């Protein structure tokens, strides 16, 4: 079963401290126990900006509480283990899409390790695709099954496992 642990990386330490102050010890509606929000123990980075939040909940109920709603403010960072997991390719994103869109789409399906929107170097606009890394194969497969063909704005998303085929740009 899932222990309900998630990581959130903040750009500024003060933001992380504010989130800890506001969320640690809170009891989300529907949760049996309060959540613990603290700095992640990461010896390789003395001033780790990652937050460890433990949501105590029954594994069969996804809890979209305050962390979920605030997540769109947070930029994604690479965790030390971001190489592990299942990489999902998301195509047909609009030019103004950013990482928060991917967090919001994939977060409800399970543990998301990392999200990345591919941007044009000159305009900084999304090139139309991005990647999401999910920890658990079943959750990733469910996200793909649910989101492939999903209409986002005026676009229909194409979502699939990223293949390791090298294709020339």
TORMAR-803971 format. One record per residue: x, y, z of N, C-alpha, C in turn; residue in one letter. Coordinates in nm, 4 decimals, always signed. Example, Ala and Ser with C-alpha at 12.3 -4.5 7.8 and 13.67 -1.06 7.14 Angstrom:
<drentis>
+----------+----------+----------+----------+----------+----------+----------+----------+----------+---+
!     n_px !     n_py !     n_pz !    ca_px !    ca_py !    ca_pz !     c_px !     c_py !     c_pz ! r !
+----------+----------+----------+----------+----------+----------+----------+----------+----------+---+
!  +1.3190 !  -0.5690 !  +0.7800 !  +1.2300 !  -0.4500 !  +0.7800 !  +1.3200 !  -0.3300 !  +0.7800 ! A !
!  +1.2850 !  -0.2250 !  +0.7080 !  +1.3670 !  -0.1060 !  +0.7140 !  +1.2900 !  +0.0030 !  +0.7870 ! S !
+----------+----------+----------+----------+----------+----------+----------+----------+----------+---+
</drentis>
This chain:
<drentis>
+----------+----------+----------+----------+----------+----------+----------+----------+----------+---+
!     n_px !     n_py !     n_pz !    ca_px !    ca_py !    ca_pz !     c_px !     c_py !     c_pz ! r !
+----------+----------+----------+----------+----------+----------+----------+----------+----------+---+
!  +0.0817 !  -0.1213 !  +0.0000 !  +0.0000 !  +0.0000 !  +0.0000 !  +0.0841 !  +0.1249 !  +0.0000 ! X !
!  +0.0256 !  +0.2317 !  -0.0457 !  +0.0970 !  +0.3586 !  -0.0527 !  +0.1044 !  +0.4240 !  +0.0841 ! X !
!  +0.2220 !  +0.4779 !  +0.1183 !  +0.2323 !  +0.5515 !  +0.2438 !  +0.1889 !  +0.6952 !  +0.2241 ! X !
!  +0.1610 !  +0.7314 !  +0.0985 !  +0.1115 !  +0.8659 !  +0.0750 !  +0.2163 !  +0.9723 !  +0.0978 ! X !
!  +0.3368 !  +0.9498 !  +0.0453 !  +0.4438 !  +1.0478 !  +0.0614 !  +0.4608 !  +1.1218 !  -0.0703 ! X !
!  +0.4757 !  +1.2531 !  -0.0646 !  +0.4979 !  +1.3297 !  -0.1859 !  +0.6062 !  +1.4334 !  -0.1647 ! X !
!  +0.6708 !  +1.4733 !  -0.2728 !  +0.7741 !  +1.5762 !  -0.2653 !  +0.7297 !  +1.6974 !  -0.3454 ! X !
!  +0.7568 !  +1.8148 !  -0.2938 !  +0.7306 !  +1.9372 !  -0.3680 !  +0.8560 !  +2.0222 !  -0.3577 ! X !
!  +0.9047 !  +2.0699 !  -0.4721 !  +1.0247 !  +2.1535 !  -0.4694 !  +0.9847 !  +2.2991 !  -0.4929 ! X !
!  +1.0375 !  +2.3860 !  -0.4088 !  +1.0083 !  +2.5283 !  -0.4200 !  +1.1296 !  +2.6008 !  -0.4752 ! X !
!  +1.1055 !  +2.7109 !  -0.5452 !  +1.2164 !  +2.7948 !  -0.5906 !  +1.2836 !  +2.8638 !  -0.4729 ! X !
!  +1.2047 !  +2.9099 !  -0.3784 !  +1.2598 !  +2.9877 !  -0.2675 !  +1.2352 !  +2.9170 !  -0.1356 ! X !
!  +1.3380 !  +2.9175 !  -0.0535 !  +1.3263 !  +2.8517 !  +0.0762 !  +1.2115 !  +2.9110 !  +0.1588 ! X !
!  +1.1924 !  +3.0430 !  +0.1486 !  +1.0872 !  +3.1083 !  +0.2273 !  +0.9502 !  +3.0518 !  +0.1914 ! X !
!  +0.9293 !  +3.0210 !  +0.0615 !  +0.8013 !  +2.9624 !  +0.0196 !  +0.7811 !  +2.8268 !  +0.0855 ! X !
!  +0.8892 !  +2.7484 !  +0.0898 !  +0.8801 !  +2.6168 !  +0.1528 !  +0.8470 !  +2.6313 !  +0.3010 ! X !
!  +0.9122 !  +2.7277 !  +0.3659 !  +0.8871 !  +2.7479 !  +0.5091 !  +0.7425 !  +2.7910 !  +0.5335 ! X !
!  +0.6892 !  +2.8765 !  +0.4451 !  +0.5494 !  +2.9197 !  +0.4576 !  +0.4552 !  +2.8001 !  +0.4436 ! X !
!  +0.4844 !  +2.7131 !  +0.3471 !  +0.3984 !  +2.5965 !  +0.3246 !  +0.4019 !  +2.5030 !  +0.4449 ! X !
!  +0.5217 !  +2.4848 !  +0.5019 !  +0.5336 !  +2.3991 !  +0.6207 !  +0.4510 !  +2.4588 !  +0.7342 ! X !
!  +0.4665 !  +2.5913 !  +0.7538 !  +0.3934 !  +2.6581 !  +0.8614 !  +0.2425 !  +2.6420 !  +0.8428 ! X !
!  +0.1973 !  +2.6578 !  +0.7182 !  +0.0541 !  +2.6566 !  +0.6923 !  -0.0087 !  +2.5183 !  +0.6898 ! X !
!  +0.0697 !  +2.4151 !  +0.6566 !  +0.0101 !  +2.2834 !  +0.6324 !  +0.0461 !  +2.1780 !  +0.7351 ! X !
!  +0.1628 !  +2.1905 !  +0.8007 !  +0.2048 !  +2.0855 !  +0.8932 !  +0.1060 !  +2.0736 !  +1.0087 ! X !
!  +0.0633 !  +1.9509 !  +1.0369 !  -0.0269 !  +1.9270 !  +1.1483 !  -0.1736 !  +1.9505 !  +1.1149 ! X !
!  -0.2014 !  +1.9960 !  +0.9919 !  -0.3409 !  +2.0150 !  +0.9521 !  -0.4059 !  +1.8796 !  +0.9283 ! X !
!  -0.5340 !  +1.8714 !  +0.9550 !  -0.6062 !  +1.7469 !  +0.9285 !  -0.7005 !  +1.7698 !  +0.8115 ! X !
!  -0.6625 !  +1.7223 !  +0.6926 !  -0.7469 !  +1.7432 !  +0.5745 !  -0.8813 !  +1.6727 !  +0.5915 ! X !
!  -0.9848 !  +1.7269 !  +0.5291 !  -1.1158 !  +1.6633 !  +0.5403 !  -1.1083 !  +1.5236 !  +0.4800 ! X !
!  -1.1641 !  +1.4269 !  +0.5499 !  -1.1618 !  +1.2894 !  +0.5012 !  -1.0392 !  +1.2111 !  +0.5443 ! X !
!  -0.9417 !  +1.2774 !  +0.6057 !  -0.8212 !  +1.2063 !  +0.6495 !  -0.8387 !  +1.1627 !  +0.7948 ! X !
!  -0.7800 !  +1.0471 !  +0.8270 !  -0.7920 !  +0.9953 !  +0.9631 !  -0.6989 !  +1.0693 !  +1.0585 ! X !
!  -0.5825 !  +1.1107 !  +1.0069 !  -0.4832 !  +1.1750 !  +1.0927 !  -0.4319 !  +1.3013 !  +1.0253 ! X !
!  -0.3712 !  +1.3905 !  +1.1036 !  -0.3132 !  +1.5109 !  +1.0427 !  -0.1955 !  +1.4762 !  +0.9515 ! X !
!  -0.1657 !  +1.5660 !  +0.8593 !  -0.0521 !  +1.5428 !  +0.7702 !  +0.0743 !  +1.6020 !  +0.8316 ! X !
!  +0.1878 !  +1.5417 !  +0.7951 !  +0.3180 !  +1.5921 !  +0.8372 !  +0.3827 !  +1.6572 !  +0.7159 ! X !
!  +0.4214 !  +1.7810 !  +0.7291 !  +0.4891 !  +1.8510 !  +0.6200 !  +0.6207 !  +1.9030 !  +0.6746 ! X !
!  +0.7328 !  +1.8626 !  +0.6122 !  +0.8637 !  +1.9013 !  +0.6643 !  +0.9645 !  +1.9016 !  +0.5507 ! X !
!  +1.0824 !  +1.9534 !  +0.5776 !  +1.1880 !  +1.9458 !  +0.4773 !  +1.2302 !  +1.8011 !  +0.4590 ! X !
!  +1.2533 !  +1.7627 !  +0.3337 !  +1.2995 !  +1.6270 !  +0.3063 !  +1.4430 !  +1.6138 !  +0.3550 ! X !
!  +1.4764 !  +1.4949 !  +0.4046 !  +1.6149 !  +1.4711 !  +0.4448 !  +1.6944 !  +1.4372 !  +0.3207 ! X !
!  +1.7801 !  +1.5252 !  +0.2815 !  +1.8604 !  +1.5014 !  +0.1628 !  +2.0017 !  +1.5477 !  +0.1925 ! X !
!  +2.0869 !  +1.4561 !  +0.2400 !  +2.2205 !  +1.4960 !  +0.2854 !  +2.3042 !  +1.5598 !  +0.1755 ! X !
!  +2.2758 !  +1.5280 !  +0.0469 !  +2.3585 !  +1.5827 !  -0.0600 !  +2.3299 !  +1.7312 !  -0.0820 ! X !
!  +2.2151 !  +1.7799 !  -0.0364 !  +2.1862 !  +1.9226 !  -0.0482 !  +2.1556 !  +1.9760 !  +0.0904 ! X !
!  +2.2523 !  +2.0498 !  +0.1458 !  +2.2350 !  +2.0971 !  +0.2827 !  +2.1094 !  +2.1837 !  +0.2949 ! X !
!  +2.0863 !  +2.2703 !  +0.1966 !  +1.9675 !  +2.3553 !  +0.2041 !  +1.8631 !  +2.2988 !  +0.1091 ! X !
!  +1.8220 !  +2.1781 !  +0.1373 !  +1.7242 !  +2.1131 !  +0.0505 !  +1.5960 !  +2.1940 !  +0.0465 ! X !
!  +1.5457 !  +2.2155 !  -0.0744 !  +1.4217 !  +2.2910 !  -0.0873 !  +1.3040 !  +2.1970 !  -0.1082 ! X !
!  +1.3297 !  +2.0675 !  -0.1002 !  +1.2190 !  +1.9746 !  -0.1206 !  +1.1415 !  +1.9600 !  +0.0090 ! X !
!  +1.0141 !  +1.9460 !  -0.0035 !  +0.9288 !  +1.9229 !  +0.1120 !  +0.8822 !  +1.7790 !  +0.1092 ! X !
!  +0.8783 !  +1.7200 !  +0.2260 !  +0.8225 !  +1.5864 !  +0.2350 !  +0.6864 !  +1.5991 !  +0.3003 ! X !
!  +0.5868 !  +1.5545 !  +0.2332 !  +0.4555 !  +1.5601 !  +0.2960 !  +0.3997 !  +1.4195 !  +0.3008 ! X !
!  +0.3536 !  +1.3796 !  +0.4163 !  +0.2982 !  +1.2471 !  +0.4316 !  +0.1491 !  +1.2623 !  +0.4519 ! X !
!  +0.0735 !  +1.2085 !  +0.3600 !  -0.0711 !  +1.2143 !  +0.3724 !  -0.1169 !  +1.0790 !  +0.4239 ! X !
!  -0.1715 !  +1.0794 !  +0.5441 !  -0.2211 !  +0.9547 !  +0.5986 !  -0.3634 !  +0.9377 !  +0.5499 ! X !
!  -0.3866 !  +0.8319 !  +0.4766 !  -0.5175 !  +0.8149 !  +0.4163 !  -0.5327 !  +0.6698 !  +0.3769 ! X !
!  -0.6553 !  +0.6292 !  +0.3530 !  -0.6738 !  +0.4943 !  +0.3025 !  -0.6248 !  +0.4951 !  +0.1585 ! X !
!  -0.5452 !  +0.3933 !  +0.1216 !  -0.4808 !  +0.3944 !  -0.0102 !  -0.5830 !  +0.3990 !  -0.1241 ! X !
!  -0.7072 !  +0.3548 !  -0.0985 !  -0.8028 !  +0.3504 !  -0.2089 !  -0.8741 !  +0.4831 !  -0.2282 ! X !
!  -0.8394 !  +0.5853 !  -0.1491 !  -0.9055 !  +0.7140 !  -0.1692 !  -0.8014 !  +0.8212 !  -0.1966 ! X !
!  -0.8041 !  +0.8737 !  -0.3151 !  -0.7118 !  +0.9826 !  -0.3487 !  -0.7586 !  +1.1085 !  -0.2792 ! X !
!  -0.6675 !  +1.1788 !  -0.2185 !  -0.7062 !  +1.2966 !  -0.1437 !  -0.6510 !  +1.4215 !  -0.2115 ! X !
!  -0.7360 !  +1.5043 !  -0.2699 !  -0.6865 !  +1.6195 !  -0.3464 !  -0.6732 !  +1.7471 !  -0.2643 ! X !
!  -0.6368 !  +1.7365 !  -0.1372 !  -0.6450 !  +1.8491 !  -0.0433 !  -0.5619 !  +1.9705 !  -0.0760 ! X !
!  -0.5257 !  +2.0468 !  +0.0258 !  -0.4620 !  +2.1773 !  +0.0030 !  -0.3336 !  +2.1676 !  -0.0783 ! X !
!  -0.2595 !  +2.0578 !  -0.0625 !  -0.1349 !  +2.0448 !  -0.1386 !  -0.1649 !  +2.0431 !  -0.2876 ! X !
!  -0.2725 !  +1.9716 !  -0.3248 !  -0.3078 !  +1.9598 !  -0.4662 !  -0.3404 !  +2.0978 !  -0.5235 ! X !
!  -0.4178 !  +2.1757 !  -0.4464 !  -0.4602 !  +2.3047 !  -0.4984 !  -0.3440 !  +2.4024 !  -0.5061 ! X !
!  -0.2482 !  +2.3881 !  -0.4155 !  -0.1355 !  +2.4805 !  -0.4184 !  -0.0301 !  +2.4377 !  -0.5190 ! X !
!  -0.0398 !  +2.3134 !  -0.5635 !  +0.0696 !  +2.2586 !  -0.6445 !  +0.0949 !  +2.3402 !  -0.7699 ! X !
!  -0.0096 !  +2.4059 !  -0.8240 !  +0.0151 !  +2.4786 !  -0.9470 !  +0.1118 !  +2.5949 !  -0.9273 ! X !
!  +0.1359 !  +2.6376 !  -0.8015 !  +0.2312 !  +2.7466 !  -0.7789 !  +0.3750 !  +2.6964 !  -0.7831 ! X !
!  +0.3927 !  +2.5675 !  -0.7708 !  +0.5271 !  +2.5162 !  -0.7510 !  +0.5872 !  +2.4716 !  -0.8827 ! X !
!  +0.7122 !  +2.5067 !  -0.9034 !  +0.7827 !  +2.4572 !  -1.0201 !  +0.8341 !  +2.3183 !  -0.9900 ! X !
!  +0.8478 !  +2.2413 !  -1.0940 !  +0.8916 !  +2.1056 !  -1.0717 !  +1.0427 !  +2.1028 !  -1.0596 ! X !
!  +1.0945 !  +2.0186 !  -0.9732 !  +1.2384 !  +2.0037 !  -0.9612 !  +1.2738 !  +1.8578 !  -0.9778 ! X !
!  +1.3988 !  +1.8303 !  -1.0058 !  +1.4391 !  +1.6919 !  -1.0231 !  +1.4794 !  +1.6339 !  -0.8887 ! X !
!  +1.4128 !  +1.5299 !  -0.8494 !  +1.4519 !  +1.4600 !  -0.7279 !  +1.5696 !  +1.3706 !  -0.7621 ! X !
!  +1.6470 !  +1.3327 !  -0.6599 !  +1.7632 !  +1.2473 !  -0.6864 !  +1.7237 !  +1.1199 !  -0.7607 ! X !
!  +1.6003 !  +1.0707 !  -0.7379 !  +1.5618 !  +0.9443 !  -0.8005 !  +1.4719 !  +0.9663 !  -0.9212 ! X !
!  +1.4778 !  +1.0845 !  -0.9826 !  +1.3840 !  +1.1111 !  -1.0913 !  +1.4115 !  +1.0237 !  -1.2134 ! X !
!  +1.5243 !  +0.9513 !  -1.2130 !  +1.5510 !  +0.8604 !  -1.3231 !  +1.4662 !  +0.7350 !  -1.3160 ! X !
!  +1.4085 !  +0.7068 !  -1.1997 !  +1.3287 !  +0.5862 !  -1.1875 !  +1.1836 !  +0.6191 !  -1.2154 ! X !
!  +1.1111 !  +0.5202 !  -1.2636 !  +0.9703 !  +0.5437 !  -1.2897 !  +0.9394 !  +0.5249 !  -1.4369 ! X !
!  +0.8168 !  +0.5585 !  -1.4736 !  +0.7659 !  +0.5347 !  -1.6081 !  +0.7446 !  +0.6679 !  -1.6761 ! X !
!  +0.8144 !  +0.6884 !  -1.7879 !  +0.8075 !  +0.8166 !  -1.8565 !  +0.6913 !  +0.8163 !  -1.9561 ! X !
!  +0.6075 !  +0.9174 !  -1.9458 !  +0.4891 !  +0.9303 !  -2.0301 !  +0.5075 !  +1.0511 !  -2.1208 ! X !
!  +0.4764 !  +1.0321 !  -2.2488 !  +0.4883 !  +1.1373 !  -2.3492 !  +0.3501 !  +1.2002 !  -2.3687 ! X !
!  +0.3423 !  +1.3320 !  -2.3583 !  +0.2151 !  +1.4028 !  -2.3747 !  +0.2294 !  +1.4973 !  -2.4935 ! X !
!  +0.1459 !  +1.4768 !  -2.5969 !  +0.1579 !  +1.5548 !  -2.7200 !  +0.0314 !  +1.6379 !  -2.7444 ! X !
!  +0.0495 !  +1.7498 !  -2.8160 !  -0.0591 !  +1.8397 !  -2.8559 !  -0.0987 !  +1.9368 !  -2.7441 ! X !
!  -0.0011 !  +1.9733 !  -2.6605 !  -0.0244 !  +2.0781 !  -2.5603 !  -0.0267 !  +2.2146 !  -2.6299 ! X !
!  -0.0996 !  +2.3098 !  -2.5738 !  -0.1046 !  +2.4433 !  -2.6339 !  +0.0255 !  +2.5185 !  -2.6021 ! X !
!  +0.0582 !  +2.6210 !  -2.6823 !  +0.1850 !  +2.6946 !  -2.6626 !  +0.1989 !  +2.7569 !  -2.5241 ! X !
!  +0.0870 !  +2.7871 !  -2.4574 !  +0.0992 !  +2.8503 !  -2.3255 !  +0.0908 !  +2.7494 !  -2.2109 ! X !
!  +0.0980 !  +2.6206 !  -2.2433 !  +0.0970 !  +2.5186 !  -2.1371 !  +0.2242 !  +2.5275 !  -2.0540 ! X !
!  +0.2124 !  +2.4987 !  -1.9244 !  +0.3314 !  +2.4897 !  -1.8407 !  +0.3214 !  +2.3657 !  -1.7519 ! X !
!  +0.4216 !  +2.3492 !  -1.6650 !  +0.4289 !  +2.2281 !  -1.5835 !  +0.3041 !  +2.2080 !  -1.4971 ! X !
!  +0.2431 !  +2.3187 !  -1.4529 !  +0.1278 !  +2.3032 !  -1.3635 !  +0.0133 !  +2.2285 !  -1.4317 ! X !
!  +0.0011 !  +2.2458 !  -1.5644 !  -0.1035 !  +2.1745 !  -1.6390 !  -0.0821 !  +2.0236 !  -1.6259 ! X !
!  +0.0439 !  +1.9812 !  -1.6391 !  +0.0738 !  +1.8376 !  -1.6311 !  +0.0521 !  +1.7849 !  -1.4899 ! X !
!  +0.0921 !  +1.8638 !  -1.3876 !  +0.0667 !  +1.8219 !  -1.2490 !  -0.0822 !  +1.8004 !  -1.2273 ! X !
!  -0.1636 !  +1.8953 !  -1.2771 !  -0.3078 !  +1.8874 !  -1.2539 !  -0.3697 !  +1.7694 !  -1.3273 ! X !
!  -0.3201 !  +1.7397 !  -1.4484 !  -0.3759 !  +1.6287 !  -1.5258 !  -0.3401 !  +1.4939 !  -1.4644 ! X !
!  -0.2123 !  +1.4786 !  -1.4255 !  -0.1642 !  +1.3460 !  -1.3866 !  -0.1682 !  +1.3198 !  -1.2367 ! X !
!  -0.1639 !  +1.4252 !  -1.1555 !  -0.1627 !  +1.4093 !  -1.0105 !  -0.2712 !  +1.3186 !  -0.9550 ! X !
!  -0.3963 !  +1.3315 !  -1.0038 !  -0.5039 !  +1.2494 !  -0.9463 !  -0.4856 !  +1.0993 !  -0.9676 ! X !
!  -0.3997 !  +1.0591 !  -1.0625 !  -0.3861 !  +0.9163 !  -1.0920 !  -0.2859 !  +0.8460 !  -1.0019 ! X !
!  -0.1988 !  +0.9229 !  -0.9357 !  -0.1007 !  +0.8581 !  -0.8487 !  +0.0242 !  +0.9420 !  -0.8322 ! X !
!  +0.1319 !  +0.8749 !  -0.7919 !  +0.2563 !  +0.9441 !  -0.7582 !  +0.3258 !  +0.9929 !  -0.8847 ! X !
!  +0.3429 !  +1.1236 !  -0.8952 !  +0.4134 !  +1.1840 !  -1.0084 !  +0.5525 !  +1.2244 !  -0.9609 ! X !
!  +0.6552 !  +1.1678 !  -1.0254 !  +0.7936 !  +1.1980 !  -0.9893 !  +0.8384 !  +1.3318 !  -1.0439 ! X !
!  +0.7988 !  +1.3592 !  -1.1682 !  +0.8569 !  +1.4717 !  -1.2381 !  +0.7689 !  +1.5083 !  -1.3573 ! X !
!  +0.7622 !  +1.6365 !  -1.3889 !  +0.6955 !  +1.6787 !  -1.5123 !  +0.7855 !  +1.7776 !  -1.5843 ! X !
!  +0.7795 !  +1.7779 !  -1.7160 !  +0.8609 !  +1.8722 !  -1.7935 !  +0.7863 !  +1.9096 !  -1.9208 ! X !
!  +0.7734 !  +2.0399 !  -1.9428 !  +0.7181 !  +2.0899 !  -2.0681 !  +0.8360 !  +2.1311 !  -2.1552 ! X !
!  +0.8359 !  +2.0876 !  -2.2818 !  +0.9459 !  +2.1228 !  -2.3721 !  +0.9145 !  +2.2579 !  -2.4366 ! X !
!  +1.0051 !  +2.3534 !  -2.4167 !  +0.9817 !  +2.4902 !  -2.4641 !  +1.0743 !  +2.5264 !  -2.5797 ! X !
!  +1.0247 !  +2.6166 !  -2.6627 !  +1.1059 !  +2.6727 !  -2.7701 !  +1.2122 !  +2.7636 !  -2.7084 ! X !
!  +1.3353 !  +2.7459 !  -2.7511 !  +1.4470 !  +2.8192 !  -2.6910 !  +1.4296 !  +2.9704 !  -2.7057 ! X !
!  +1.3773 !  +3.0144 !  -2.8206 !  +1.3662 !  +3.1581 !  -2.8468 !  +1.2429 !  +3.2213 !  -2.7832 ! X !
!  +1.1285 !  +3.1562 !  -2.7947 !  +1.0032 !  +3.2184 !  -2.7489 !  +0.9652 !  +3.1768 !  -2.6073 ! X !
!  +1.0272 !  +3.0684 !  -2.5569 !  +0.9927 !  +3.0124 !  -2.4260 !  +0.8485 !  +2.9598 !  -2.4208 ! X !
!  +0.7854 !  +2.9438 !  -2.5386 !  +0.6513 !  +2.8860 !  -2.5453 !  +0.6632 !  +2.7339 !  -2.5548 ! X !
!  +0.5620 !  +2.6654 !  -2.5048 !  +0.5611 !  +2.5196 !  -2.5131 !  +0.5613 !  +2.4770 !  -2.6599 ! X !
!  +0.6467 !  +2.3789 !  -2.6932 !  +0.6559 !  +2.3306 !  -2.8307 !  +0.5429 !  +2.2334 !  -2.8654 ! X !
!  +0.4532 !  +2.2094 !  -2.7705 !  +0.3406 !  +2.1211 !  -2.8008 !  +0.3502 !  +1.9859 !  -2.7335 ! X !
!  +0.4604 !  +1.9635 !  -2.6595 !  +0.4683 !  +1.8346 !  -2.5911 !  +0.5442 !  +1.8448 !  -2.4603 ! X !
!  +0.5298 !  +1.7411 !  -2.3808 !  +0.5965 !  +1.7372 !  -2.2519 !  +0.6069 !  +1.5940 !  -2.2035 ! X !
!  +0.6688 !  +1.5773 !  -2.0883 !  +0.6900 !  +1.4444 !  -2.0314 !  +0.6477 !  +1.4426 !  -1.8856 ! X !
!  +0.5956 !  +1.3302 !  -1.8437 !  +0.5578 !  +1.3099 !  -1.7043 !  +0.6194 !  +1.1782 !  -1.6608 ! X !
!  +0.6867 !  +1.1762 !  -1.5455 !  +0.7399 !  +1.0512 !  -1.4917 !  +0.6561 !  +1.0112 !  -1.3713 ! X !
!  +0.5973 !  +0.8906 !  -1.3783 !  +0.5177 !  +0.8391 !  -1.2671 !  +0.5879 !  +0.7184 !  -1.2067 ! X !
!  +0.5745 !  +0.7024 !  -1.0761 !  +0.6461 !  +0.5986 !  -1.0030 !  +0.5921 !  +0.4592 !  -1.0307 ! X !
!  +0.4601 !  +0.4501 !  -1.0417 !  +0.3942 !  +0.3203 !  -1.0408 !  +0.3398 !  +0.2880 !  -1.1795 ! X !
!  +0.3714 !  +0.1680 !  -1.2310 !  +0.3303 !  +0.1322 !  -1.3670 !  +0.1785 !  +0.1331 !  -1.3835 ! X !
!  +0.1069 !  +0.0733 !  -1.2879 !  -0.0392 !  +0.0638 !  -1.3006 !  -0.1033 !  +0.2020 !  -1.3044 ! X !
!  -0.0524 !  +0.2918 !  -1.2195 !  -0.1077 !  +0.4275 !  -1.2161 !  -0.0766 !  +0.5014 !  -1.3459 ! X !
!  +0.0451 !  +0.4801 !  -1.3978 !  +0.0833 !  +0.5431 !  -1.5246 !  -0.0055 !  +0.4920 !  -1.6380 ! X !
!  -0.0282 !  +0.3602 !  -1.6401 !  -0.1114 !  +0.3005 !  -1.7451 !  -0.2549 !  +0.3538 !  -1.7365 ! X !
!  -0.3043 !  +0.3691 !  -1.6138 !  -0.4395 !  +0.4218 !  -1.5948 !  -0.4480 !  +0.5673 !  -1.6414 ! X !
!  -0.3443 !  +0.6457 !  -1.6113 !  -0.3419 !  +0.7859 !  -1.6544 !  -0.3436 !  +0.7943 !  -1.8067 ! X !
!  -0.2634 !  +0.7088 !  -1.8717 !  -0.2578 !  +0.7087 !  -2.0178 !  -0.3938 !  +0.6699 !  -2.0756 ! X !
!  -0.4530 !  +0.5630 !  -2.0209 !  -0.5825 !  +0.5167 !  -2.0711 !  -0.6884 !  +0.6263 !  -2.0566 ! X !
!  -0.6805 !  +0.7014 !  -1.9473 !  -0.7827 !  +0.8027 !  -1.9206 !  -0.7582 !  +0.9325 !  -1.9969 ! X !
!  -0.6310 !  +0.9685 !  -2.0173 !  -0.5996 !  +1.1012 !  -2.0718 !  -0.5713 !  +1.1009 !  -2.2216 ! X !
!  -0.5399 !  +0.9843 !  -2.2802 !  -0.5178 !  +0.9808 !  -2.4246 !  -0.6514 !  +1.0101 !  -2.4929 ! X !
!  -0.6531 !  +1.1140 !  -2.5781 !  -0.7787 !  +1.1544 !  -2.6410 !  -0.8562 !  +1.2565 !  -2.5596 ! X !
!  -0.8010 !  +1.2958 !  -2.4449 !  -0.8669 !  +1.3941 !  -2.3581 !  -0.8635 !  +1.5313 !  -2.4245 ! X !
!  -0.9762 !  +1.6028 !  -2.4210 !  -0.9814 !  +1.7354 !  -2.4822 !  -0.9414 !  +1.8406 !  -2.3798 ! X !
!  -0.8327 !  +1.9107 !  -2.4102 !  -0.7847 !  +2.0179 !  -2.3223 !  -0.7942 !  +2.1475 !  -2.4017 ! X !
!  -0.8923 !  +2.2318 !  -2.3662 !  -0.9143 !  +2.3512 !  -2.4470 !  -0.9621 !  +2.3085 !  -2.5844 ! X !
!  -0.8939 !  +2.3564 !  -2.6887 !  -0.9359 !  +2.3199 !  -2.8245 !  -0.8482 !  +2.2094 !  -2.8826 ! X !
!  -0.7727 !  +2.1414 !  -2.7973 !  -0.6812 !  +2.0384 !  -2.8466 !  -0.7141 !  +1.9029 !  -2.7871 ! X !
!  -0.6852 !  +1.7985 !  -2.8645 !  -0.7044 !  +1.6624 !  -2.8147 !  -0.5668 !  +1.6045 !  -2.7841 ! X !
!  -0.5440 !  +1.5667 !  -2.6596 !  -0.4123 !  +1.5188 !  -2.6177 !  -0.3840 !  +1.3790 !  -2.6711 ! X !
!  -0.2578 !  +1.3561 !  -2.7029 !  -0.2102 !  +1.2209 !  -2.7331 !  -0.1139 !  +1.1838 !  -2.6210 ! X !
!  -0.1465 !  +1.0776 !  -2.5498 !  -0.0696 !  +1.0394 !  -2.4313 !  -0.0270 !  +0.8941 !  -2.4457 ! X !
!  +0.1020 !  +0.8663 !  -2.4274 !  +0.1512 !  +0.7286 !  -2.4408 !  +0.2803 !  +0.7134 !  -2.3605 ! X !
!  +0.3196 !  +0.5877 !  -2.3364 !  +0.4512 !  +0.5669 !  -2.2764 !  +0.5561 !  +0.6163 !  -2.3741 ! X !
!  +0.6581 !  +0.6827 !  -2.3220 !  +0.7674 !  +0.7305 !  -2.4068 !  +0.8475 !  +0.6099 !  -2.4531 ! X !
!  +0.8705 !  +0.6020 !  -2.5840 !  +0.9519 !  +0.4921 !  -2.6358 !  +1.0962 !  +0.5383 !  -2.6413 ! X !
!  +1.1871 !  +0.4435 !  -2.6411 !  +1.3283 !  +0.4807 !  -2.6430 !  +1.3830 !  +0.4917 !  -2.7846 ! X !
!  +1.2936 !  +0.4946 !  -2.8837 !  +1.3397 !  +0.5143 !  -3.0209 !  +1.4012 !  +0.6531 !  -3.0315 ! X !
!  +1.5192 !  +0.6610 !  -3.0917 !  +1.5789 !  +0.7929 !  -3.1117 !  +1.5253 !  +0.8456 !  -3.2431 ! X !
!  +1.4613 !  +0.9613 !  -3.2425 !  +1.4143 !  +1.0141 !  -3.3695 !  +1.4801 !  +1.1471 !  -3.3972 ! X !
!  +1.5208 !  +1.1628 !  -3.5217 !  +1.5917 !  +1.2835 !  -3.5629 !  +1.4936 !  +1.4006 !  -3.5597 ! X !
!  +1.5403 !  +1.5149 !  -3.5096 !  +1.4501 !  +1.6308 !  -3.5079 !  +1.4587 !  +1.7025 !  -3.6421 ! X !
+----------+----------+----------+----------+----------+----------+----------+----------+----------+---+
</drentis>
